[in-house]
Amino acid sequence: MSSSMNLLFLVSPCLIWAAFRFERAGAAPCALLVSTVAIVAAAEGSGPFAHHDLFTNMVILQAFNGITALTALLLAAVVTERRTTHQQIQQVVAQLTEALARLEPGRAGEQWPPPRHTDQGDGDG
């Protein structure tokens, strides 16, 4: 007896693509769409859910929905975190470049680090 169980998990590359391309904003709706299609197929008893009893279909569906959500959302979170970290590194590099430019000869009159401006008074009130 052959089963199309393997075909059910072929949507993973689509979820991975959505997570990399659209991050959280695209991964969540894509996971929802895939889960909805799987639920409809399970309700109709078609595809990988055909020829199984209700309990087996529910176990397969639960495993599929869990893998779908974990794959899409965790990968999207990792991609988002990586992008954020990359942007922070770029900001630090820009600040360091500015600091090095101020240390060039002929610019000794400028103060480094620049003085901090505070909004609080000095208490003389």
N, C-alpha and C positions, 0 to 999 in steps of 0.2 A: 504494500500500500504506500503510495507516494503522498507526500504532504507538501502544501505550499507554505508551510510555516516559515521557511527561510525567506520567502519573498516579503513577508510582513516587515522584516527588519531592514529592507533595502531603502527605506525612507531615511535612514540615518545620514547618508551623505547629503541629502537635502537639508536636514536639520543643521548639520555641521556648516554647510554653506551659508545658511541664513544667520547662524550665530557669528560667523566671521564677517559676513558682509554687512549685516544690519544690527549686529550686537543684540542687546536686550529688546529693542523695539521691534525687531523682526523675528527673533527666535521664539518669543512667547506666542504670537499669533500663529506662527508656522506649527509649533507644537500643538496648539489648540486645534488647528485644522486637521492635522494628522490624527490626533486622538479622536476627533469627531467622526472622521471617516472610518476609523477602526471600530468605534462604538456602533455606528450604523451597520457595518458589515457583520458585527457580532449579533446584533439584534435580528438581522435578516438570515443569519446562518450561512453567509456566503464567504468565499475566499478561504483563508486559513481557518475560519470558524465553522466551516461546513463539516458535517459528519462527526461532530463531537457533541457530548452532552453539555448541559448548561454549566455545570461546575467546571469542566475543562475549559470551556469558552471564557468563563469569568476569570480563571487563573491566567490564561493566555493574555486576555485583555488587560488585566491588572499589571502583569509583567511588562507588556508592551507600553502602556501608558506611563509607567514608572521610568522605563528606559528612555522613552521619548522626552519626558520632562527633564530628567537629569542630564541627558545629552545636550539638549538645546539650552537650558538655562544655566547650567554650570559652565559650559563652554563659552556662552555669551558673557557671563560674569568674568571669566578669566581674560577674555579678549578686551573687555572694557577696562579692567584693571591694568592690563598691559599698556593700553593706549594712554590711560591717565598717567601712569608712571613715565612713559616716554615723553609726554608733554611736560611733566615736572622736571625731567632731566634736561630737556631743551631750555627751560626757563633758567635753570641753574647754570647751564653752559653760557647762556646770554649774560647772566649776571657776572660770571667769572671773566668773560671776555671784556665786559665793561670795566671791571676792576683792574684787569691787566692793562687796558688802554690808559687808565688814569695813572698808572705807575711808570709810564714811558718817560724818558728824559724830556725836560722842558715843560712838564706839567706838574712840577713839584709844588706849586703854589696851591693846588687843589687838595682838599682834605679827604683822606680815605681812612676809614669808612665815612661816608657822608653823615653829617649830624642828623640825629633823629628828631623829628618834630612831634611834639606831644600836644594834645588838646587840653591837658590839665594845666591849671595855673600853678604857680610856685608857692601858693599858700599865703602870700602877702595880702590878699584880698581886699 
